[in-house]
């Protein structure tokens, strides 16, 4: 099969599920990853053939994409802060806005002593923990999640030295995360309310882990109460916590941390000027 024919036919088919431009970009990325070609190869080499042994894999990939399975799960990896992370249906796909969360943590770390200790709560794929571990060479990073499956993915992202990964449920109030306190706590916990499901696309709703996404409408801030409790126990007196939040609950989340006795509680907008993060100090 000609590469150009595959791209054209697959883009047309996938446009029944996604907007036309997004569908075409997904097919181009698929071909780049699977075949090692460039996004323009089919244009400059119009007779470029897809190797026969790859046609069945691409056909299978397209079937999954047409079923609204995210491209990152089909490929088994996702880009985050300039690195490729392993992902499957047991972990959330890293989002661009969470890269800003990491940037805020790294900026904060510059004001701390060397050998900063960082705690990542609800680590999922470990993308936050690993990025901080690699970008801050003197940092000690401890990462926590309730899911064995997620921790298995997180522990095996890269070879060599790694963050410390701990299985724990932050909702149970047991804050046994090793010896000593932390300079920084970071978290991207579940925060999407059940009532928001109706606005979500099937590629997220039907494929990404609900455990890492949703909170009950009756108690949408339960994870932030748990984070506040953990911060009281394990954050240093001059420590800082930065969390990603539901943009619909910025004021409520800020009030929760203020009422918990923390200082300098502030909302931080993302690049689209949506209130996406909150930081506070102890």
C-alpha positions in Angstrom: 0.0 0.0 0.0 1.2 3.5 -0.8 1.9 5.6 2.2 0.0 8.5 0.7 -3.1 6.3 0.1 -3.0 5.1 3.7 -2.8 8.6 5.1 -5.6 9.9 2.9 -8.0 7.0 3.5 -7.2 6.8 7.3 -7.6 10.5 7.8 -10.9 10.5 6.0 -12.1 7.6 8.2 -10.9 9.1 11.4 -12.6 12.4 10.6 -15.9 10.7 11.4 -14.7 10.6 15.1 -12.4 13.7 15.4 -12.2 17.1 13.7 -10.6 16.8 10.3 -7.3 18.5 11.1 -6.9 16.6 14.4 -7.7 13.3 12.6 -5.0 13.9 9.9 -2.4 14.9 12.5 -3.1 11.7 14.4 -2.6 9.6 11.3 0.6 11.5 10.5 2.0 10.9 14.0 1.0 7.3 13.8 3.0 6.9 10.6 5.9 8.8 12.0 6.1 6.6 15.1 5.4 3.2 13.4 7.3 3.7 10.1 9.9 6.2 11.0 8.8 8.6 8.2 8.4 12.3 8.3 5.0 14.1 8.1 5.9 15.1 4.5 7.4 11.9 3.3 4.3 10.9 1.3 4.4 14.3 -0.5 8.1 14.3 -1.5 8.0 10.5 -2.1 4.6 9.9 -3.7 5.5 6.2 -4.5 6.6 5.4 -1.0 5.3 2.0 -0.1 4.4 0.8 3.4 6.3 -2.4 4.2 4.0 -5.4 4.0 4.8 -6.5 7.5 3.6 -3.1 8.9 0.3 -3.0 7.1 -1.5 -5.3 9.6 -0.1 -3.3 12.6 -1.3 0.0 11.1 -4.7 -1.5 10.3 -5.0 -2.7 13.9 -3.9 0.7 15.2 -6.5 2.4 13.1 -9.2 0.1 14.4 -8.3 1.2 17.9 -8.3 4.9 17.0 -11.7 4.6 15.3 -12.9 3.1 18.6 -11.8 6.4 20.2 -8.8 4.9 22.1 -6.3 7.7 22.6 -3.3 7.7 20.2 -1.0 7.7 23.2 -2.4 4.4 24.4 -2.2 2.9 20.9 1.5 3.9 20.7 2.2 3.1 24.4 3.9 6.4 25.1 3.2 10.1 25.5 5.3 13.2 25.4 5.8 15.2 28.6 8.3 18.0 29.3 10.6 16.9 26.4 10.6 13.2 27.4 8.6 10.1 26.3 6.7 8.4 29.0 5.2 4.9 28.9 1.4 4.9 29.2 -1.4 2.5 29.2 -5.0 2.4 30.3 -3.9 2.2 34.0 -2.6 5.8 34.0 -3.7 9.1 32.8 -2.2 10.6 29.7 0.0 13.5 30.7 -1.5 16.9 29.8 0.3 20.0 28.6 -1.1 22.1 31.5 0.6 19.7 33.9 3.9 20.7 32.3 3.2 24.2 33.8 2.7 22.6 37.2 6.2 21.1 36.9 7.6 24.5 35.8 6.1 26.1 38.9 7.7 23.5 41.1 11.0 23.9 39.5 10.8 27.6 39.8 10.0 27.2 43.5 12.9 24.8 44.1 15.4 27.5 43.1 14.6 29.4 46.4 15.1 26.3 48.5 18.3 24.7 49.8 20.2 22.2 47.8 19.1 18.6 48.2 15.4 19.6 48.2 12.9 16.9 49.1 9.8 16.6 46.9 6.6 14.6 47.5 4.4 13.8 44.5 0.9 12.7 45.6 -1.2 10.8 43.1 1.7 10.2 40.8 0.0 8.1 38.2 2.5 7.5 35.3 5.2 9.2 37.4 5.7 11.9 34.8 5.8 14.7 37.4 8.1 12.7 39.7 10.5 11.6 37.0 10.7 15.0 35.4 11.6 16.7 38.7 14.0 13.9 39.5 15.8 14.3 36.2 15.7 18.1 36.1 16.7 18.7 39.7 19.7 16.4 40.1 20.2 17.1 43.8 16.5 16.5 44.7 15.1 13.5 46.5 11.7 12.7 45.0 9.1 10.5 46.7 6.0 9.6 44.7 2.8 8.0 46.0 -0.2 6.3 44.3 -3.0 3.9 45.3 -2.8 1.8 42.2 -0.3 -1.0 41.9 -0.8 -1.0 38.1 0.1 2.7 37.9 3.1 2.3 40.1 4.4 -0.5 38.0 4.3 1.8 35.0 5.8 4.7 37.0 8.7 2.6 38.4 9.7 1.4 34.9 9.7 4.6 33.0 13.5 4.8 32.8 16.5 2.8 33.6 19.0 3.7 36.4 18.4 5.7 39.6 14.8 6.7 40.1 12.4 8.4 42.5 11.1 6.4 45.4 7.6 5.0 44.7 5.3 4.1 47.5 1.8 2.5 47.4 -0.5 4.5 49.7 -4.0 5.9 49.7 -3.8 9.5 50.6 -7.4 9.5 51.7 -6.8 7.1 54.6 -4.8 9.7 56.5 -1.7 7.5 56.8 1.2 9.8 55.8 4.1 7.3 56.1 6.2 8.5 53.2 9.7 7.8 54.7 11.9 9.6 57.1 11.9 13.4 57.3 9.8 16.2 56.0 9.5 17.6 52.5 10.4 21.0 51.1 7.8 20.8 48.3 4.6 18.8 47.8 3.1 18.6 44.3 -0.1 16.9 43.2 -2.4 16.5 40.3 -5.2 14.6 42.0 -8.6 13.5 40.7 -10.8 16.6 40.5 -13.4 16.2 37.7 -16.9 16.1 39.1 -19.3 13.4 37.9 -21.7 16.0 36.5 -18.9 17.1 34.1 -18.9 13.7 32.3 -21.6 14.9 29.8 -19.1 17.4 28.4 -16.3 14.9 28.0 -15.2 13.1 24.8 -15.3 9.3 24.5 -11.5 9.1 24.1 -11.2 10.2 27.7 -14.4 9.0 29.3 -14.3 5.4 27.9 -10.5 4.8 28.1 -8.7 6.7 30.7 -8.9 5.4 34.3 -11.9 6.8 36.2 -10.0 6.3 39.5 -7.6 9.0 38.5 -10.2 11.4 37.0 -13.4 11.7 39.0 -14.7 12.8 42.3 -18.3 12.7 43.6 -20.4 15.8 43.1 -21.2 15.7 46.8 -17.6 16.1 47.8 -15.4 17.4 44.9 -12.6 18.6 47.2 -12.0 15.4 49.1 -8.5 15.0 47.7 -7.5 18.6 48.5 -8.6 18.0 52.2 -6.3 14.9 52.1 -3.5 17.0 50.6 -4.0 19.6 53.3 -3.8 16.9 56.0 -0.7 15.5 54.5 0.9 18.9 54.3 0.3 19.5 58.0 2.1 16.3 58.8 5.0 16.1 56.4 5.6 19.6 54.9 8.5 21.6 56.4 7.5 24.8 58.3 8.8 26.8 55.3 7.6 24.3 52.7 5.5 25.0 49.7 2.7 23.0 48.1 1.5 23.4 44.5 -1.5 21.5 43.2 -3.5 21.3 39.9 -7.2 22.0 40.4 -10.6 22.1 38.8 -10.9 25.5 37.2 -14.6 25.6 38.3 -13.6 25.3 42.0 -10.7 27.8 42.3 -12.2 29.9 45.0 -13.5 26.9 47.0 -10.2 25.2 46.8 -8.3 28.3 47.9 -10.7 28.7 50.8 -10.1 25.1 51.9 -6.4 25.7 52.2 -6.8 29.1 53.9 -9.2 27.6 56.4 -6.7 24.8 57.0 -4.3 27.4 58.3 -1.9 27.7 55.4 -0.2 30.9 54.4 0.2 32.7 51.0 -2.5 30.8 49.3 -2.8 31.9 45.7 -4.4 30.9 42.5 -2.2 30.5 39.4 -3.6 30.8 35.9 -2.5 28.6 33.1 -1.4 29.8 29.6 -5.1 30.2 28.7 -5.7 32.3 31.7 -7.8 29.6 33.4 -7.3 29.1 37.1 -5.5 25.8 37.0 -3.2 25.7 40.1 -3.0 26.8 43.7 0.1 27.2 45.8 0.4 27.7 49.5 3.1 27.7 52.2 3.1 26.3 55.7 
